[in-house]
Amino acid sequence: MERSLAGCNVNIFMNDGQGAFYSAWALVAPQGSVLATTGDINGDGKPDLVFAGQPGLSVVVNQGDGTFNGLMTYPGAIPRS
């Protein structure tokens, strides 16, 4: 069974280095998203946000300063099990 993430708010909480977190960034999951995860997509050592679903993979790149750049979508079929 799949649950769509589309329209759900995604809140990013940043660690302040003292054991506390603060809300730094929020976005709405892309239309058709069924999975959200993190990974270093561009090889810069910072965890980026990745959404999978239709129409493909969507990536929001971590800038390393508590911000993320705009959403980029890479079209393609996502295999279903």
N, CA, C, O and CB atoms as a CASP TS submission, in Angstrom:
PFRMAT TS
TARGET T0000
AUTHOR 0000-0000-0000
METHOD Language model
MODEL 1
PARENT N/A
ATOM      1  N   MET     1       0.841  -1.172   0.000  1.00  0.00           N
ATOM      2  CA  MET     1       0.000   0.000   0.000  1.00  0.00           C
ATOM      3  C   MET     1       0.888   1.238   0.000  1.00  0.00           C
ATOM      4  O   MET     1       1.854   1.308   0.759  1.00  0.00           O
ATOM      5  CB  MET     1      -0.957  -0.003   1.213  1.00  0.00           C
ATOM      6  N   GLU     2       0.572   2.196  -0.831  1.00  0.00           N
ATOM      7  CA  GLU     2       1.336   3.441  -0.897  1.00  0.00           C
ATOM      8  C   GLU     2       0.540   4.575  -0.288  1.00  0.00           C
ATOM      9  O   GLU     2      -0.686   4.622  -0.386  1.00  0.00           O
ATOM     10  CB  GLU     2       1.715   3.776  -2.347  1.00  0.00           C
ATOM     11  N   ARG     3       1.243   5.466   0.328  1.00  0.00           N
ATOM     12  CA  ARG     3       0.646   6.679   0.858  1.00  0.00           C
ATOM     13  C   ARG     3       1.346   7.845   0.201  1.00  0.00           C
ATOM     14  O   ARG     3       2.571   7.951   0.267  1.00  0.00           O
ATOM     15  CB  ARG     3       0.752   6.750   2.414  1.00  0.00           C
ATOM     16  N   SER     4       0.593   8.716  -0.428  1.00  0.00           N
ATOM     17  CA  SER     4       1.193   9.862  -1.090  1.00  0.00           C
ATOM     18  C   SER     4       1.642  10.899  -0.073  1.00  0.00           C
ATOM     19  O   SER     4       0.929  11.199   0.885  1.00  0.00           O
ATOM     20  CB  SER     4       0.211  10.482  -2.080  1.00  0.00           C
ATOM     21  N   LEU     5       2.848  11.447  -0.297  1.00  0.00           N
ATOM     22  CA  LEU     5       3.354  12.538   0.533  1.00  0.00           C
ATOM     23  C   LEU     5       2.987  13.893  -0.058  1.00  0.00           C
ATOM     24  O   LEU     5       3.206  14.930   0.568  1.00  0.00           O
ATOM     25  CB  LEU     5       4.870  12.427   0.692  1.00  0.00           C
ATOM     26  N   ALA     6       2.429  13.882  -1.265  1.00  0.00           N
ATOM     27  CA  ALA     6       2.138  15.133  -1.966  1.00  0.00           C
ATOM     28  C   ALA     6       1.268  16.031  -1.097  1.00  0.00           C
ATOM     29  O   ALA     6       0.271  15.587  -0.527  1.00  0.00           O
ATOM     30  CB  ALA     6       1.444  14.855  -3.315  1.00  0.00           C
ATOM     31  N   GLY     7       1.649  17.278  -1.006  1.00  0.00           N
ATOM     32  CA  GLY     7       0.917  18.252  -0.226  1.00  0.00           C
ATOM     33  C   GLY     7       1.273  18.252   1.248  1.00  0.00           C
ATOM     34  O   GLY     7       0.818  19.127   1.985  1.00  0.00           O
ATOM     35  N   CYS     8       2.082  17.285   1.703  1.00  0.00           N
ATOM     36  CA  CYS     8       2.501  17.238   3.108  1.00  0.00           C
ATOM     37  C   CYS     8       3.634  18.237   3.341  1.00  0.00           C
ATOM     38  O   CYS     8       4.498  18.429   2.486  1.00  0.00           O
ATOM     39  CB  CYS     8       2.952  15.800   3.505  1.00  0.00           C
ATOM     40  N   ASN     9       3.613  18.858   4.497  1.00  0.00           N
ATOM     41  CA  ASN     9       4.709  19.744   4.859  1.00  0.00           C
ATOM     42  C   ASN     9       5.908  18.924   5.318  1.00  0.00           C
ATOM     43  O   ASN     9       5.761  17.965   6.076  1.00  0.00           O
ATOM     44  CB  ASN     9       4.273  20.730   5.960  1.00  0.00           C
ATOM     45  N   VAL    10       7.086  19.305   4.858  1.00  0.00           N
ATOM     46  CA  VAL    10       8.337  18.693   5.288  1.00  0.00           C
ATOM     47  C   VAL    10       9.117  19.772   6.016  1.00  0.00           C
ATOM     48  O   VAL    10       9.479  20.789   5.424  1.00  0.00           O
ATOM     49  CB  VAL    10       9.156  18.097   4.075  1.00  0.00           C
ATOM     50  N   ASN    11       9.376  19.554   7.301  1.00  0.00           N
ATOM     51  CA  ASN    11      10.103  20.532   8.114  1.00  0.00           C
ATOM     52  C   ASN    11      11.504  20.014   8.399  1.00  0.00           C
ATOM     53  O   ASN    11      11.675  18.868   8.816  1.00  0.00           O
ATOM     54  CB  ASN    11       9.350  20.824   9.440  1.00  0.00           C
ATOM     55  N   ILE    12      12.496  20.850   8.176  1.00  0.00           N
ATOM     56  CA  ILE    12      13.889  20.512   8.429  1.00  0.00           C
ATOM     57  C   ILE    12      14.285  21.157   9.750  1.00  0.00           C
ATOM     58  O   ILE    12      14.130  22.365   9.930  1.00  0.00           O
ATOM     59  CB  ILE    12      14.821  20.985   7.256  1.00  0.00           C
ATOM     60  N   PHE    13      14.796  20.344  10.674  1.00  0.00           N
ATOM     61  CA  PHE    13      15.248  20.850  11.959  1.00  0.00           C
ATOM     62  C   PHE    13      16.765  20.776  12.000  1.00  0.00           C
ATOM     63  O   PHE    13      17.346  19.722  11.742  1.00  0.00           O
ATOM     64  CB  PHE    13      14.617  20.052  13.134  1.00  0.00           C
ATOM     65  N   MET    14      17.401  21.878  12.321  1.00  0.00           N
ATOM     66  CA  MET    14      18.855  21.969  12.374  1.00  0.00           C
ATOM     67  C   MET    14      19.325  21.804  13.818  1.00  0.00           C
ATOM     68  O   MET    14      18.677  22.279  14.750  1.00  0.00           O
ATOM     69  CB  MET    14      19.344  23.320  11.788  1.00  0.00           C
ATOM     70  N   ASN    15      20.461  21.126  13.989  1.00  0.00           N
ATOM     71  CA  ASN    15      21.083  20.957  15.296  1.00  0.00           C
ATOM     72  C   ASN    15      21.945  22.185  15.566  1.00  0.00           C
ATOM     73  O   ASN    15      22.729  22.601  14.713  1.00  0.00           O
ATOM     74  CB  ASN    15      21.934  19.638  15.361  1.00  0.00           C
ATOM     75  N   ASP    16      21.796  22.761  16.748  1.00  0.00           N
ATOM     76  CA  ASP    16      22.569  23.964  17.073  1.00  0.00           C
ATOM     77  C   ASP    16      23.948  23.656  17.650  1.00  0.00           C
ATOM     78  O   ASP    16      24.675  24.575  18.026  1.00  0.00           O
ATOM     79  CB  ASP    16      21.799  24.813  18.050  1.00  0.00           C
ATOM     80  N   GLY    17      24.325  22.357  17.728  1.00  0.00           N
ATOM     81  CA  GLY    17      25.626  21.978  18.264  1.00  0.00           C
ATOM     82  C   GLY    17      25.668  21.910  19.775  1.00  0.00           C
ATOM     83  O   GLY    17      26.684  21.524  20.352  1.00  0.00           O
ATOM     84  N   GLN    18      24.571  22.281  20.426  1.00  0.00           N
ATOM     85  CA  GLN    18      24.489  22.269  21.889  1.00  0.00           C
ATOM     86  C   GLN    18      23.473  21.242  22.376  1.00  0.00           C
ATOM     87  O   GLN    18      23.138  21.212  23.560  1.00  0.00           O
ATOM     88  CB  GLN    18      24.120  23.662  22.414  1.00  0.00           C
ATOM     89  N   GLY    19      22.977  20.392  21.460  1.00  0.00           N
ATOM     90  CA  GLY    19      21.997  19.376  21.831  1.00  0.00           C
ATOM     91  C   GLY    19      20.559  19.792  21.630  1.00  0.00           C
ATOM     92  O   GLY    19      19.644  19.065  22.016  1.00  0.00           O
ATOM     93  N   ALA    20      20.345  20.936  21.037  1.00  0.00           N
ATOM     94  CA  ALA    20      18.986  21.411  20.769  1.00  0.00           C
ATOM     95  C   ALA    20      18.787  21.549  19.259  1.00  0.00           C
ATOM     96  O   ALA    20      19.749  21.638  18.496  1.00  0.00           O
ATOM     97  CB  ALA    20      18.718  22.771  21.487  1.00  0.00           C
ATOM     98  N   PHE    21      17.532  21.565  18.851  1.00  0.00           N
ATOM     99  CA  PHE    21      17.195  21.708  17.440  1.00  0.00           C
ATOM    100  C   PHE    21      16.308  22.926  17.242  1.00  0.00           C
ATOM    101  O   PHE    21      15.572  23.327  18.144  1.00  0.00           O
ATOM    102  CB  PHE    21      16.496  20.439  16.912  1.00  0.00           C
ATOM    103  N   TYR    22      16.386  23.504  16.067  1.00  0.00           N
ATOM    104  CA  TYR    22      15.503  24.610  15.709  1.00  0.00           C
ATOM    105  C   TYR    22      15.020  24.390  14.285  1.00  0.00           C
ATOM    106  O   TYR    22      15.721  23.804  13.460  1.00  0.00           O
ATOM    107  CB  TYR    22      16.226  25.988  15.852  1.00  0.00           C
ATOM    108  N   SER    23      13.822  24.866  14.012  1.00  0.00           N
ATOM    109  CA  SER    23      13.247  24.721  12.684  1.00  0.00           C
ATOM    110  C   SER    23      13.889  25.742  11.760  1.00  0.00           C
ATOM    111  O   SER    23      13.825  26.947  12.004  1.00  0.00           O
ATOM    112  CB  SER    23      11.706  24.894  12.717  1.00  0.00           C
ATOM    113  N   ALA    24      14.505  25.249  10.702  1.00  0.00           N
ATOM    114  CA  ALA    24      15.236  26.155   9.828  1.00  0.00           C
ATOM    115  C   ALA    24      14.619  26.304   8.450  1.00  0.00           C
ATOM    116  O   ALA    24      14.824  27.320   7.785  1.00  0.00           O
ATOM    117  CB  ALA    24      16.637  25.688   9.687  1.00  0.00           C
ATOM    118  N   TRP    25      13.865  25.300   8.013  1.00  0.00           N
ATOM    119  CA  TRP    25      13.400  25.333   6.634  1.00  0.00           C
ATOM    120  C   TRP    25      12.181  24.451   6.491  1.00  0.00           C
ATOM    121  O   TRP    25      12.085  23.426   7.167  1.00  0.00           O
ATOM    122  CB  TRP    25      14.507  24.887   5.666  1.00  0.00           C
ATOM    123  N   ALA    26      11.252  24.816   5.635  1.00  0.00           N
ATOM    124  CA  ALA    26      10.055  24.010   5.392  1.00  0.00           C
ATOM    125  C   ALA    26       9.731  24.035   3.908  1.00  0.00           C
ATOM    126  O   ALA    26       9.991  25.021   3.219  1.00  0.00           O
ATOM    127  CB  ALA    26       8.850  24.529   6.225  1.00  0.00           C
ATOM    128  N   LEU    27       9.153  22.928   3.420  1.00  0.00           N
ATOM    129  CA  LEU    27       8.684  22.879   2.040  1.00  0.00           C
ATOM    130  C   LEU    27       7.493  21.952   1.961  1.00  0.00           C
ATOM    131  O   LEU    27       7.214  21.206   2.900  1.00  0.00           O
ATOM    132  CB  LEU    27       9.804  22.415   1.079  1.00  0.00           C
ATOM    133  N   VAL    28       6.796  21.997   0.853  1.00  0.00           N
ATOM    134  CA  VAL    28       5.684  21.092   0.596  1.00  0.00           C
ATOM    135  C   VAL    28       6.199  20.009  -0.332  1.00  0.00           C
ATOM    136  O   VAL    28       6.817  20.312  -1.353  1.00  0.00           O
ATOM    137  CB  VAL    28       4.446  21.841  -0.021  1.00  0.00           C
ATOM    138  N   ALA    29       5.952  18.741   0.010  1.00  0.00           N
ATOM    139  CA  ALA    29       6.420  17.619  -0.808  1.00  0.00           C
ATOM    140  C   ALA    29       5.877  17.743  -2.234  1.00  0.00           C
ATOM    141  O   ALA    29       4.726  18.135  -2.427  1.00  0.00           O
ATOM    142  CB  ALA    29       5.986  16.267  -0.180  1.00  0.00           C
ATOM    143  N   PRO    30       6.698  17.413  -3.228  1.00  0.00           N
ATOM    144  CA  PRO    30       6.276  17.516  -4.617  1.00  0.00           C
ATOM    145  C   PRO    30       5.076  16.610  -4.927  1.00  0.00           C
ATOM    146  O   PRO    30       4.897  15.564  -4.303  1.00  0.00           O
ATOM    147  CB  PRO    30       7.436  17.170  -5.533  1.00  0.00           C
ATOM    148  N   GLN    31       4.274  17.022  -5.882  1.00  0.00           N
ATOM    149  CA  GLN    31       3.127  16.245  -6.335  1.00  0.00           C
ATOM    150  C   GLN    31       3.577  14.849  -6.753  1.00  0.00           C
ATOM    151  O   GLN    31       4.558  14.719  -7.484  1.00  0.00           O
ATOM    152  CB  GLN    31       2.411  16.958  -7.503  1.00  0.00           C
ATOM    153  N   GLY    32       2.889  13.810  -6.311  1.00  0.00           N
ATOM    154  CA  GLY    32       3.197  12.441  -6.694  1.00  0.00           C
ATOM    155  C   GLY    32       4.251  11.764  -5.842  1.00  0.00           C
ATOM    156  O   GLY    32       4.595  10.611  -6.106  1.00  0.00           O
ATOM    157  N   SER    33       4.779  12.441  -4.824  1.00  0.00           N
ATOM    158  CA  SER    33       5.814  11.844  -3.968  1.00  0.00           C
ATOM    159  C   SER    33       5.231  10.740  -3.103  1.00  0.00           C
ATOM    160  O   SER    33       4.150  10.891  -2.533  1.00  0.00           O
ATOM    161  CB  SER    33       6.467  12.914  -3.082  1.00  0.00           C
ATOM    162  N   VAL    34       5.955   9.624  -3.007  1.00  0.00           N
ATOM    163  CA  VAL    34       5.544   8.519  -2.145  1.00  0.00           C
ATOM    164  C   VAL    34       6.646   8.140  -1.159  1.00  0.00           C
ATOM    165  O   VAL    34       6.423   7.319  -0.269  1.00  0.00           O
ATOM    166  CB  VAL    34       5.158   7.306  -2.988  1.00  0.00           C
ATOM    167  N   LEU    35       7.835   8.729  -1.309  1.00  0.00           N
ATOM    168  CA  LEU    35       8.965   8.413  -0.440  1.00  0.00           C
ATOM    169  C   LEU    35       9.840   9.649  -0.285  1.00  0.00           C
ATOM    170  O   LEU    35      10.080  10.372  -1.252  1.00  0.00           O
ATOM    171  CB  LEU    35       9.788   7.224  -1.005  1.00  0.00           C
ATOM    172  N   ALA    36      10.314   9.888   0.927  1.00  0.00           N
ATOM    173  CA  ALA    36      11.260  10.974   1.182  1.00  0.00           C
ATOM    174  C   ALA    36      12.433  10.401   1.963  1.00  0.00           C
ATOM    175  O   ALA    36      12.247   9.595   2.874  1.00  0.00           O
ATOM    176  CB  ALA    36      10.583  12.158   1.963  1.00  0.00           C
ATOM    177  N   THR    37      13.639  10.819   1.603  1.00  0.00           N
ATOM    178  CA  THR    37      14.841  10.368   2.299  1.00  0.00           C
ATOM    179  C   THR    37      15.926  11.432   2.144  1.00  0.00           C
ATOM    180  O   THR    37      15.714  12.449   1.483  1.00  0.00           O
ATOM    181  CB  THR    37      15.327   8.988   1.749  1.00  0.00           C
ATOM    182  N   THR    38      17.076  11.198   2.748  1.00  0.00           N
ATOM    183  CA  THR    38      18.216  12.090   2.577  1.00  0.00           C
ATOM    184  C   THR    38      19.375  11.314   1.979  1.00  0.00           C
ATOM    185  O   THR    38      19.445  10.091   2.103  1.00  0.00           O
ATOM    186  CB  THR    38      18.626  12.736   3.920  1.00  0.00           C
ATOM    187  N   GLY    39      20.269  12.018   1.341  1.00  0.00           N
ATOM    188  CA  GLY    39      21.471  11.424   0.772  1.00  0.00           C
ATOM    189  C   GLY    39      22.332  12.509   0.161  1.00  0.00           C
ATOM    190  O   GLY    39      21.825  13.559  -0.235  1.00  0.00           O
ATOM    191  N   ASP    40      23.610  12.269   0.083  1.00  0.00           N
ATOM    192  CA  ASP    40      24.540  13.239  -0.503  1.00  0.00           C
ATOM    193  C   ASP    40      24.530  13.054  -2.027  1.00  0.00           C
ATOM    194  O   ASP    40      25.371  12.341  -2.574  1.00  0.00           O
ATOM    195  CB  ASP    40      25.999  13.061   0.083  1.00  0.00           C
ATOM    196  N   ILE    41      23.602  13.680  -2.686  1.00  0.00           N
ATOM    197  CA  ILE    41      23.389  13.493  -4.121  1.00  0.00           C
ATOM    198  C   ILE    41      24.501  14.116  -4.957  1.00  0.00           C
ATOM    199  O   ILE    41      24.903  13.535  -5.965  1.00  0.00           O
ATOM    200  CB  ILE    41      22.054  14.084  -4.528  1.00  0.00           C
ATOM    201  N   ASN    42      25.005  15.275  -4.568  1.00  0.00           N
ATOM    202  CA  ASN    42      25.993  15.974  -5.396  1.00  0.00           C
ATOM    203  C   ASN    42      27.438  15.804  -4.910  1.00  0.00           C
ATOM    204  O   ASN    42      28.341  16.447  -5.446  1.00  0.00           O
ATOM    205  CB  ASN    42      25.657  17.440  -5.441  1.00  0.00           C
ATOM    206  N   GLY    43      27.674  14.945  -3.898  1.00  0.00           N
ATOM    207  CA  GLY    43      29.030  14.626  -3.470  1.00  0.00           C
ATOM    208  C   GLY    43      29.745  15.701  -2.678  1.00  0.00           C
ATOM    209  O   GLY    43      30.974  15.692  -2.603  1.00  0.00           O
ATOM    210  N   ASP    44      28.992  16.645  -2.075  1.00  0.00           N
ATOM    211  CA  ASP    44      29.648  17.713  -1.317  1.00  0.00           C
ATOM    212  C   ASP    44      29.721  17.438   0.180  1.00  0.00           C
ATOM    213  O   ASP    44      30.177  18.289   0.944  1.00  0.00           O
ATOM    214  CB  ASP    44      28.927  19.008  -1.546  1.00  0.00           C
ATOM    215  N   GLY    45      29.270  16.240   0.612  1.00  0.00           N
ATOM    216  CA  GLY    45      29.331  15.882   2.023  1.00  0.00           C
ATOM    217  C   GLY    45      28.165  16.375   2.852  1.00  0.00           C
ATOM    218  O   GLY    45      28.151  16.169   4.065  1.00  0.00           O
ATOM    219  N   LYS    46      27.183  17.022   2.234  1.00  0.00           N
ATOM    220  CA  LYS    46      26.014  17.530   2.953  1.00  0.00           C
ATOM    221  C   LYS    46      24.782  16.730   2.550  1.00  0.00           C
ATOM    222  O   LYS    46      24.598  16.453   1.365  1.00  0.00           O
ATOM    223  CB  LYS    46      25.800  19.042   2.668  1.00  0.00           C
ATOM    224  N   PRO    47      23.917  16.343   3.523  1.00  0.00           N
ATOM    225  CA  PRO    47      22.732  15.553   3.181  1.00  0.00           C
ATOM    226  C   PRO    47      21.677  16.381   2.445  1.00  0.00           C
ATOM    227  O   PRO    47      21.189  17.390   2.954  1.00  0.00           O
ATOM    228  CB  PRO    47      22.126  14.954   4.442  1.00  0.00           C
ATOM    229  N   ASP    48      21.343  15.936   1.249  1.00  0.00           N
ATOM    230  CA  ASP    48      20.314  16.578   0.433  1.00  0.00           C
ATOM    231  C   ASP    48      18.997  15.839   0.652  1.00  0.00           C
ATOM    232  O   ASP    48      18.993  14.700   1.119  1.00  0.00           O
ATOM    233  CB  ASP    48      20.712  16.584  -1.086  1.00  0.00           C
ATOM    234  N   LEU    49      17.876  16.485   0.316  1.00  0.00           N
ATOM    235  CA  LEU    49      16.562  15.853   0.403  1.00  0.00           C
ATOM    236  C   LEU    49      16.204  15.239  -0.935  1.00  0.00           C
ATOM    237  O   LEU    49      16.394  15.860  -1.981  1.00  0.00           O
ATOM    238  CB  LEU    49      15.484  16.868   0.838  1.00  0.00           C
ATOM    239  N   VAL    50      15.683  14.010  -0.903  1.00  0.00           N
ATOM    240  CA  VAL    50      15.285  13.324  -2.125  1.00  0.00           C
ATOM    241  C   VAL    50      13.854  12.819  -1.960  1.00  0.00           C
ATOM    242  O   VAL    50      13.513  12.198  -0.953  1.00  0.00           O
ATOM    243  CB  VAL    50      16.258  12.149  -2.453  1.00  0.00           C
ATOM    244  N   PHE    51      13.029  13.094  -2.959  1.00  0.00           N
ATOM    245  CA  PHE    51      11.657  12.609  -2.997  1.00  0.00           C
ATOM    246  C   PHE    51      11.515  11.703  -4.201  1.00  0.00           C
ATOM    247  O   PHE    51      11.993  12.035  -5.286  1.00  0.00           O
ATOM    248  CB  PHE    51      10.634  13.782  -3.051  1.00  0.00           C
ATOM    249  N   ALA    52      10.862  10.559  -4.025  1.00  0.00           N
ATOM    250  CA  ALA    52      10.636   9.638  -5.142  1.00  0.00           C
ATOM    251  C   ALA    52       9.139   9.494  -5.369  1.00  0.00           C
ATOM    252  O   ALA    52       8.339   9.528  -4.434  1.00  0.00           O
ATOM    253  CB  ALA    52      11.288   8.248  -4.869  1.00  0.00           C
ATOM    254  N   GLY    53       8.790   9.335  -6.618  1.00  0.00           N
ATOM    255  CA  GLY    53       7.393   9.151  -7.000  1.00  0.00           C
ATOM    256  C   GLY    53       7.242   9.458  -8.468  1.00  0.00           C
ATOM    257  O   GLY    53       8.202   9.360  -9.231  1.00  0.00           O
ATOM    258  N   GLN    54       6.064   9.821  -8.860  1.00  0.00           N
ATOM    259  CA  GLN    54       5.849  10.230 -10.241  1.00  0.00           C
ATOM    260  C   GLN    54       5.846  11.745 -10.262  1.00  0.00           C
ATOM    261  O   GLN    54       5.108  12.339  -9.476  1.00  0.00           O
ATOM    262  CB  GLN    54       4.514   9.644 -10.826  1.00  0.00           C
ATOM    263  N   PRO    55       6.601  12.397 -11.086  1.00  0.00           N
ATOM    264  CA  PRO    55       7.156  11.910 -12.343  1.00  0.00           C
ATOM    265  C   PRO    55       8.583  11.382 -12.266  1.00  0.00           C
ATOM    266  O   PRO    55       9.152  11.104 -13.322  1.00  0.00           O
ATOM    267  CB  PRO    55       7.108  12.987 -13.332  1.00  0.00           C
ATOM    268  N   GLY    56       9.198  11.225 -11.112  1.00  0.00           N
ATOM    269  CA  GLY    56      10.576  10.732 -11.025  1.00  0.00           C
ATOM    270  C   GLY    56      11.175  11.070  -9.676  1.00  0.00           C
ATOM    271  O   GLY    56      10.494  11.013  -8.652  1.00  0.00           O
ATOM    272  N   LEU    57      12.463  11.425  -9.676  1.00  0.00           N
ATOM    273  CA  LEU    57      13.150  11.839  -8.455  1.00  0.00           C
ATOM    274  C   LEU    57      13.211  13.357  -8.387  1.00  0.00           C
ATOM    275  O   LEU    57      13.502  14.028  -9.377  1.00  0.00           O
ATOM    276  CB  LEU    57      14.571  11.239  -8.393  1.00  0.00           C
ATOM    277  N   SER    58      12.933  13.880  -7.212  1.00  0.00           N
ATOM    278  CA  SER    58      13.045  15.320  -6.981  1.00  0.00           C
ATOM    279  C   SER    58      14.091  15.517  -5.891  1.00  0.00           C
ATOM    280  O   SER    58      14.100  14.794  -4.895  1.00  0.00           O
ATOM    281  CB  SER    58      11.654  15.962  -6.574  1.00  0.00           C
ATOM    282  N   VAL    59      14.973  16.499  -6.080  1.00  0.00           N
ATOM    283  CA  VAL    59      16.085  16.744  -5.170  1.00  0.00           C
ATOM    284  C   VAL    59      16.086  18.201  -4.734  1.00  0.00           C
ATOM    285  O   VAL    59      15.885  19.106  -5.544  1.00  0.00           O
ATOM    286  CB  VAL    59      17.426  16.377  -5.831  1.00  0.00           C
ATOM    287  N   VAL    60      16.316  18.414  -3.440  1.00  0.00           N
ATOM    288  CA  VAL    60      16.532  19.751  -2.894  1.00  0.00           C
ATOM    289  C   VAL    60      17.928  19.723  -2.288  1.00  0.00           C
ATOM    290  O   VAL    60      18.178  18.975  -1.343  1.00  0.00           O
ATOM    291  CB  VAL    60      15.419  20.159  -1.821  1.00  0.00           C
ATOM    292  N   VAL    61      18.840  20.532  -2.823  1.00  0.00           N
ATOM    293  CA  VAL    61      20.252  20.482  -2.441  1.00  0.00           C
ATOM    294  C   VAL    61      20.518  21.323  -1.186  1.00  0.00           C
ATOM    295  O   VAL    61      20.119  22.484  -1.097  1.00  0.00           O
ATOM    296  CB  VAL    61      21.134  20.972  -3.601  1.00  0.00           C
ATOM    297  N   ASN    62      21.199  20.704  -0.227  1.00  0.00           N
ATOM    298  CA  ASN    62      21.607  21.342   1.018  1.00  0.00           C
ATOM    299  C   ASN    62      22.763  22.303   0.722  1.00  0.00           C
ATOM    300  O   ASN    62      23.771  21.905   0.139  1.00  0.00           O
ATOM    301  CB  ASN    62      22.021  20.275   2.087  1.00  0.00           C
ATOM    302  N   GLN    63      22.612  23.567   1.125  1.00  0.00           N
ATOM    303  CA  GLN    63      23.651  24.566   0.897  1.00  0.00           C
ATOM    304  C   GLN    63      24.698  24.597   2.012  1.00  0.00           C
ATOM    305  O   GLN    63      25.728  25.258   1.878  1.00  0.00           O
ATOM    306  CB  GLN    63      23.022  25.931   0.755  1.00  0.00           C
ATOM    307  N   GLY    64      24.434  23.877   3.122  1.00  0.00           N
ATOM    308  CA  GLY    64      25.400  23.796   4.209  1.00  0.00           C
ATOM    309  C   GLY    64      25.329  24.934   5.207  1.00  0.00           C
ATOM    310  O   GLY    64      26.107  24.977   6.160  1.00  0.00           O
ATOM    311  N   ASP    65      24.398  25.859   4.997  1.00  0.00           N
ATOM    312  CA  ASP    65      24.268  27.005   5.909  1.00  0.00           C
ATOM    313  C   ASP    65      22.874  27.082   6.522  1.00  0.00           C
ATOM    314  O   ASP    65      22.450  28.136   6.997  1.00  0.00           O
ATOM    315  CB  ASP    65      24.581  28.308   5.171  1.00  0.00           C
ATOM    316  N   GLY    66      22.164  25.951   6.507  1.00  0.00           N
ATOM    317  CA  GLY    66      20.800  25.928   7.029  1.00  0.00           C
ATOM    318  C   GLY    66      19.753  26.205   5.974  1.00  0.00           C
ATOM    319  O   GLY    66      18.565  26.284   6.286  1.00  0.00           O
ATOM    320  N   THR    67      20.174  26.355   4.726  1.00  0.00           N
ATOM    321  CA  THR    67      19.228  26.597   3.643  1.00  0.00           C
ATOM    322  C   THR    67      19.377  25.517   2.575  1.00  0.00           C
ATOM    323  O   THR    67      20.381  24.807   2.521  1.00  0.00           O
ATOM    324  CB  THR    67      19.442  28.000   3.031  1.00  0.00           C
ATOM    325  N   PHE    68      18.361  25.413   1.735  1.00  0.00           N
ATOM    326  CA  PHE    68      18.342  24.474   0.619  1.00  0.00           C
ATOM    327  C   PHE    68      17.954  25.248  -0.627  1.00  0.00           C
ATOM    328  O   PHE    68      17.216  26.231  -0.549  1.00  0.00           O
ATOM    329  CB  PHE    68      17.356  23.285   0.881  1.00  0.00           C
ATOM    330  N   ASN    69      18.457  24.800  -1.794  1.00  0.00           N
ATOM    331  CA  ASN    69      18.098  25.501  -3.027  1.00  0.00           C
ATOM    332  C   ASN    69      16.786  24.965  -3.563  1.00  0.00           C
ATOM    333  O   ASN    69      16.178  24.084  -2.955  1.00  0.00           O
ATOM    334  CB  ASN    69      19.208  25.358  -4.085  1.00  0.00           C
ATOM    335  N   GLY    70      16.345  25.489  -4.697  1.00  0.00           N
ATOM    336  CA  GLY    70      15.075  25.109  -5.296  1.00  0.00           C
ATOM    337  C   GLY    70      15.009  23.644  -5.678  1.00  0.00           C
ATOM    338  O   GLY    70      16.030  22.971  -5.819  1.00  0.00           O
ATOM    339  N   LEU    71      13.809  23.175  -5.838  1.00  0.00           N
ATOM    340  CA  LEU    71      13.528  21.791  -6.182  1.00  0.00           C
ATOM    341  C   LEU    71      13.897  21.498  -7.632  1.00  0.00           C
ATOM    342  O   LEU    71      13.502  22.229  -8.540  1.00  0.00           O
ATOM    343  CB  LEU    71      12.059  21.476  -5.940  1.00  0.00           C
ATOM    344  N   MET    72      14.663  20.416  -7.847  1.00  0.00           N
ATOM    345  CA  MET    72      15.001  19.951  -9.197  1.00  0.00           C
ATOM    346  C   MET    72      14.371  18.578  -9.367  1.00  0.00           C
ATOM    347  O   MET    72      14.501  17.730  -8.484  1.00  0.00           O
ATOM    348  CB  MET    72      16.568  19.899  -9.431  1.00  0.00           C
ATOM    349  N   THR    73      13.686  18.340 -10.492  1.00  0.00           N
ATOM    350  CA  THR    73      13.043  17.051 -10.746  1.00  0.00           C
ATOM    351  C   THR    73      13.711  16.383 -11.938  1.00  0.00           C
ATOM    352  O   THR    73      13.948  17.001 -12.976  1.00  0.00           O
ATOM    353  CB  THR    73      11.520  17.225 -10.998  1.00  0.00           C
ATOM    354  N   TYR    74      14.007  15.097 -11.754  1.00  0.00           N
ATOM    355  CA  TYR    74      14.615  14.278 -12.799  1.00  0.00           C
ATOM    356  C   TYR    74      13.572  13.247 -13.221  1.00  0.00           C
ATOM    357  O   TYR    74      13.346  12.268 -12.510  1.00  0.00           O
ATOM    358  CB  TYR    74      15.949  13.587 -12.302  1.00  0.00           C
ATOM    359  N   PRO    75      12.936  13.459 -14.374  1.00  0.00           N
ATOM    360  CA  PRO    75      11.859  12.569 -14.800  1.00  0.00           C
ATOM    361  C   PRO    75      12.334  11.143 -15.030  1.00  0.00           C
ATOM    362  O   PRO    75      13.489  10.898 -15.376  1.00  0.00           O
ATOM    363  CB  PRO    75      11.225  13.096 -16.059  1.00  0.00           C
ATOM    364  N   GLY    76      11.432  10.232 -14.832  1.00  0.00           N
ATOM    365  CA  GLY    76      11.702   8.820 -15.090  1.00  0.00           C
ATOM    366  C   GLY    76      10.801   7.957 -14.244  1.00  0.00           C
ATOM    367  O   GLY    76      10.283   8.393 -13.215  1.00  0.00           O
ATOM    368  N   ALA    77      10.621   6.748 -14.678  1.00  0.00           N
ATOM    369  CA  ALA    77       9.772   5.814 -13.953  1.00  0.00           C
ATOM    370  C   ALA    77      10.474   5.350 -12.682  1.00  0.00           C
ATOM    371  O   ALA    77      11.676   5.084 -12.695  1.00  0.00           O
ATOM    372  CB  ALA    77       9.406   4.608 -14.839  1.00  0.00           C
ATOM    373  N   ILE    78       9.746   5.257 -11.617  1.00  0.00           N
ATOM    374  CA  ILE    78      10.249   4.739 -10.355  1.00  0.00           C
ATOM    375  C   ILE    78       9.707   3.322 -10.219  1.00  0.00           C
ATOM    376  O   ILE    78       8.490   3.132 -10.220  1.00  0.00           O
ATOM    377  CB  ILE    78       9.827   5.649  -9.133  1.00  0.00           C
ATOM    378  N   PRO    79      10.583   2.320 -10.101  1.00  0.00           N
ATOM    379  CA  PRO    79      10.118   0.944  -9.972  1.00  0.00           C
ATOM    380  C   PRO    79       9.257   0.755  -8.726  1.00  0.00           C
ATOM    381  O   PRO    79       9.507   1.358  -7.682  1.00  0.00           O
ATOM    382  CB  PRO    79      11.305  -0.008  -9.933  1.00  0.00           C
ATOM    383  N   ARG    80       8.255  -0.078  -8.854  1.00  0.00           N
ATOM    384  CA  ARG    80       7.401  -0.414  -7.719  1.00  0.00           C
ATOM    385  C   ARG    80       7.553  -1.878  -7.412  1.00  0.00           C
ATOM    386  O   ARG    80       7.661  -2.697  -8.324  1.00  0.00           O
ATOM    387  CB  ARG    80       5.926  -0.066  -7.998  1.00  0.00           C
ATOM    388  N   SER    81       7.564  -2.221  -6.141  1.00  0.00           N
ATOM    389  CA  SER    81       7.716  -3.635  -5.781  1.00  0.00           C
ATOM    390  C   SER    81       6.366  -4.291  -5.647  1.00  0.00           C
ATOM    391  O   SER    81       6.286  -5.483  -5.348  1.00  0.00           O
ATOM    392  CB  SER    81       8.505  -3.788  -4.480  1.00  0.00           C
TER
END
